[in-house]
Amino acid sequence: MVVKVLVNGFGTIGKRVAWAVTLQDDMELLGIANRSLNSNVKSMMGANGPLKGMKIFSTAGGAGFDGTLEDVLSKADVVVDGMPSGIEEKFKPLYEKYGVKAVYQGGADENIAPLSFNADANYAKALGQKAARVVSCNTTSLIRTIHALDKTFGVDEIFASLVRRAVDPADDKKGPVNAAVPETEVPSHHGPDVNTVLPHINISTVAVKVPTTLAHLHAVVGKVKRDVTTEQVVEAFRKANRIALFAAKDGYTSTAALMEHYRDINRPRGDMYEAAIWSDSVKAEGRKVYWMHAVHSEAIVIPDNIDAIRALSGIEKDATKSIAKTNKTLGIVNDF
């Protein structure tokens, strides 16, 4: 079976998901829908773009489109909603009208779908559901790293400090401010978001926004259920899905160095799909563990979107097989 996919919203996430869908042999991209023929459309679907010739449908009317959103919804099996936060509520009734299964993004309210989704943690729960919400970039990285330890040792509690980048690099409307901006709601919303997927984890988070556009950085302290060694923790991360280990002693001293690595290995756009842990930041003291990881907000959720399509459509019921297939098509490996 080949599942027919529509991407509605062609921004940072939408354009990446659309391209990733075209790499899957069990998916067909019917087209993308957008409000306007913006620069993403012109670049990605232009003469030299990776989606050259793909159909584009209008969500707001206007010339230059191949039809309306409703025209294509009647043909789709799954829609990936890449609309800005809050806008997806407008389209949910349309998806339901046409019986199309929907993948929403982490900026949406958790009640937009029956479950929040992370491929490694709860793939099976998404099977047969009408919709799923792929959690945000920061939440995805926390779930991946915490789940890796929880599967191996059990986790009692987590405290994470999030140093957040100000905006996406292409955002020229909010540019980096000359300040560190605390999220004064304490704990921050990220912990409760982790609990939408891992409800048993006792987690608290705080966050601050800083003037960089490259990546987020998390400093995490946790307590596991038994005494562990640093080597055991590193090995648990090494074996986990979509986690990459880098060492500062090898020159990977910053988020800038990590992003340069992905450019150097010719990842499209330099995208970092993995949660990148500094291996030399990992330390264990009895039951207490420490680590730091980087999060590429533009890219980390892309593989989970692809797996969510498979889970909702039922074309692959085995999480391990779906994750492996997505990893292969996107070039995701744990060791470099």
C-alpha positions in Angstrom: 0.0 0.0 0.0 1.2 3.5 -0.8 -0.3 6.2 1.4 -1.3 9.5 -0.3 0.0 12.5 1.7 -0.8 16.2 1.5 1.2 18.8 3.3 -0.8 21.9 4.4 1.4 24.8 5.3 4.8 25.2 3.5 7.0 26.8 6.1 10.0 25.6 8.1 8.5 22.2 8.9 6.1 21.8 6.0 8.7 22.1 3.3 11.0 19.6 5.0 8.3 17.0 5.6 7.1 17.3 2.0 10.6 16.6 0.7 11.1 13.7 3.2 7.8 12.2 2.0 9.1 12.0 -1.6 12.0 9.8 -0.3 9.6 7.1 1.0 8.7 4.2 -1.3 5.5 3.7 0.6 4.2 7.3 0.3 3.1 9.5 -2.5 3.1 13.3 -2.1 -0.1 14.6 -3.7 1.1 18.2 -3.4 1.3 21.0 -0.9 -1.3 23.6 0.2 -0.4 27.1 1.2 -1.9 30.5 1.5 0.4 32.1 -0.9 3.1 31.4 -3.5 5.8 32.4 -1.0 9.6 32.2 -1.3 9.6 28.6 0.0 7.2 27.6 -2.8 9.3 29.4 -5.4 12.5 27.9 -4.3 11.4 24.4 -3.6 9.1 24.0 -6.5 10.9 26.2 -9.0 13.1 25.1 -12.0 16.0 24.0 -9.8 14.0 22.9 -6.7 13.7 19.4 -5.2 9.9 19.5 -5.6 9.9 20.9 -9.1 6.6 20.2 -10.8 4.7 19.3 -7.6 1.1 20.6 -7.4 0.2 23.4 -5.1 -3.2 24.1 -3.8 -4.7 27.2 -2.3 -6.0 27.7 1.2 -7.1 31.2 0.5 -7.9 31.6 -3.2 -5.9 33.4 -5.8 -4.2 32.7 -9.1 -1.3 30.4 -9.9 -2.6 27.4 -8.0 -3.6 23.9 -9.1 -6.9 24.0 -7.2 -8.1 24.4 -3.7 -7.3 22.6 -0.5 -10.7 20.9 -0.5 -10.0 19.7 -4.1 -7.1 17.7 -2.9 -8.3 16.7 0.6 -10.8 14.4 -1.1 -7.9 12.4 -2.6 -5.6 12.3 0.5 -5.2 9.6 3.1 -3.1 11.7 5.5 -2.5 15.4 5.8 0.5 16.9 7.6 -0.5 20.2 9.0 2.5 22.6 9.0 0.5 25.7 9.8 1.6 28.3 12.3 0.5 27.6 15.9 -3.2 28.3 16.4 -4.1 28.2 12.7 -4.5 24.4 12.6 -7.8 24.8 14.5 -9.3 26.4 11.4 -8.4 23.4 9.3 -9.3 20.6 11.6 -13.0 20.5 10.7 -12.0 20.3 7.0 -9.8 17.3 7.6 -12.6 15.6 9.6 -15.1 16.4 6.9 -13.1 14.5 4.3 -12.1 11.7 6.6 -8.4 12.5 6.2 -6.1 11.5 9.0 -4.0 14.4 10.4 -0.5 14.9 11.7 -0.2 18.2 13.7 2.9 19.9 15.0 4.0 20.6 18.6 2.9 24.2 18.6 -0.7 23.0 18.5 -2.7 22.5 21.7 -2.3 19.0 23.0 -6.0 18.5 22.7 -5.9 18.9 18.9 -5.4 15.1 18.6 -6.1 12.0 20.6 -2.4 11.7 21.4 1.0 13.4 21.3 3.5 11.4 19.4 7.1 10.3 19.5 8.1 7.4 17.3 10.3 5.6 19.7 8.2 6.1 22.8 4.6 5.5 21.7 4.3 4.6 18.0 1.9 1.7 18.8 -0.6 4.0 20.5 -1.0 6.0 17.2 -2.0 2.9 15.2 -5.5 3.4 13.9 -5.9 6.9 15.4 -7.5 9.7 13.3 -4.8 12.2 14.3 -1.6 12.7 16.2 0.4 15.7 17.4 4.2 15.4 16.9 5.6 17.2 19.9 7.8 20.2 19.6 11.5 20.2 18.9 12.6 20.7 22.5 10.1 18.1 23.7 11.2 15.6 21.1 14.9 15.9 22.2 14.0 15.5 25.9 11.8 12.5 25.2 14.5 10.8 23.1 17.2 11.2 25.7 15.0 10.5 28.7 13.4 7.5 27.1 16.8 6.1 26.3 17.7 6.1 30.0 14.2 5.1 31.2 14.3 1.9 29.0 17.7 1.0 30.3 17.7 2.0 34.0 14.4 3.6 34.8 14.1 7.3 35.6 12.9 8.8 38.8 13.1 12.5 38.1 14.5 15.0 35.6 15.4 18.7 35.8 16.3 20.4 32.5 17.5 23.9 31.8 16.7 25.0 28.2 18.8 27.6 26.5 16.7 28.4 23.5 17.7 30.0 20.3 15.7 33.2 19.5 14.3 32.4 16.0 14.8 30.3 13.0 17.7 31.5 10.8 15.3 32.5 7.9 13.1 34.6 10.2 13.8 38.2 9.4 10.9 39.6 11.4 12.0 38.7 14.9 15.8 38.7 14.6 17.9 37.9 17.6 17.5 40.5 20.4 20.5 41.8 22.3 19.4 40.2 25.5 18.8 37.0 27.4 15.1 36.6 27.8 13.8 34.3 30.6 10.6 32.4 30.3 9.2 33.6 33.6 6.5 30.9 33.8 8.3 28.5 36.1 8.4 25.6 35.6 8.3 26.1 31.8 5.7 24.4 29.6 8.3 21.9 28.2 8.0 19.5 31.2 4.2 19.1 30.9 4.6 18.6 27.2 7.1 15.7 27.8 4.4 14.2 30.1 1.9 14.1 27.2 4.1 11.2 25.9 5.9 10.0 29.0 3.3 10.6 31.7 5.2 8.7 34.4 8.3 10.9 34.3 8.7 13.4 37.1 10.2 16.4 35.2 10.6 20.1 35.7 12.1 22.5 33.2 13.1 26.2 33.0 14.0 28.1 29.9 15.8 31.2 28.7 16.0 32.6 25.1 19.4 33.9 23.9 20.5 35.8 20.7 21.5 32.9 18.5 19.7 31.2 15.6 21.6 28.0 15.3 20.2 25.5 17.8 18.8 25.1 21.3 21.0 23.7 24.1 19.7 21.7 27.1 21.6 21.0 30.3 19.9 18.1 32.1 20.2 16.5 35.5 18.3 13.3 36.3 18.0 10.6 38.8 17.7 7.0 37.7 16.5 4.0 39.7 19.9 2.4 40.4 23.5 3.3 40.6 25.1 3.6 37.2 28.5 4.5 35.7 29.2 7.2 33.2 30.2 4.5 30.7 26.8 2.8 31.1 24.9 6.1 30.5 27.0 6.9 27.4 26.3 3.4 26.1 22.5 3.8 26.7 22.6 7.0 24.6 24.7 5.3 21.9 22.2 2.5 21.4 19.2 4.8 21.3 17.3 5.9 18.2 18.1 9.3 16.7 20.7 10.3 19.2 24.2 11.3 18.0 27.3 11.6 20.3 29.9 14.2 19.8 32.9 15.1 21.9 34.1 18.7 22.7 37.6 17.3 22.9 37.3 16.4 19.2 36.5 20.0 18.3 32.7 19.9 18.6 32.8 22.7 21.2 29.5 24.5 20.3 26.2 24.4 18.5 28.1 26.1 15.7 30.5 23.3 15.4 27.7 20.7 15.4 25.8 22.5 12.6 29.0 22.8 10.6 29.4 19.0 10.8 26.1 18.4 9.2 26.9 20.9 6.4 30.3 19.1 5.9 28.6 15.7 5.5 26.3 17.2 2.9 23.0 16.8 4.8 20.4 18.8 2.9 20.2 22.3 4.4 22.7 21.1 7.1 19.7 19.6 8.9 20.4 17.8 12.2 17.6 15.2 12.8 19.4 13.7 15.8 19.5 15.0 19.4 23.2 15.7 19.6 24.7 14.9 23.0 28.2 16.0 24.0 29.6 12.7 25.3 32.1 14.5 27.5 29.2 16.3 29.2 27.8 12.9 30.4 28.5 12.1 34.0 27.1 9.7 36.5 27.4 9.9 40.3 25.5 7.0 41.8 21.9 7.4 40.7 22.4 11.0 39.5 23.2 11.6 35.8 24.1 14.8 33.9 24.3 15.5 30.2 24.0 18.3 27.6 22.5 18.1 24.2 21.8 20.3 21.2 18.5 20.6 19.3 18.0 21.7 15.7 14.5 23.1 15.8 14.0 23.1 12.0 14.8 19.4 11.6 14.6 17.2 14.7 10.8 16.5 14.3 10.9 15.6 10.6 11.6 11.9 11.0 8.8 11.6 13.6 6.4 13.2 11.2 7.2 10.5 8.7 6.7 7.8 11.2 3.5 9.4 12.4 2.2 9.1 8.8 2.9 5.4 8.8 1.4 4.8 12.2 -1.9 6.7 11.5 -2.3 5.1 8.1 -1.4 1.6 9.3 1.0 0.9 6.5 3.6 -0.2 9.0 2.6 -1.5 12.4 6.1 -2.2 13.7 7.8 0.9 15.2 11.2 -0.5 14.8 10.7 -1.1 11.0 9.3 2.3 10.4 12.0 4.1 12.3 14.7 2.1 10.5 13.1 2.9 7.1 12.9 6.6 7.9 16.4 6.7 9.2 17.8 5.1 6.1 16.0 7.5 3.7 17.1 10.5 5.7 20.7 9.3 6.4 20.3 9.1 10.1 23.0 7.2 12.0 24.1 7.3 15.6 27.9 7.3 15.0 29.9 9.5 12.7 
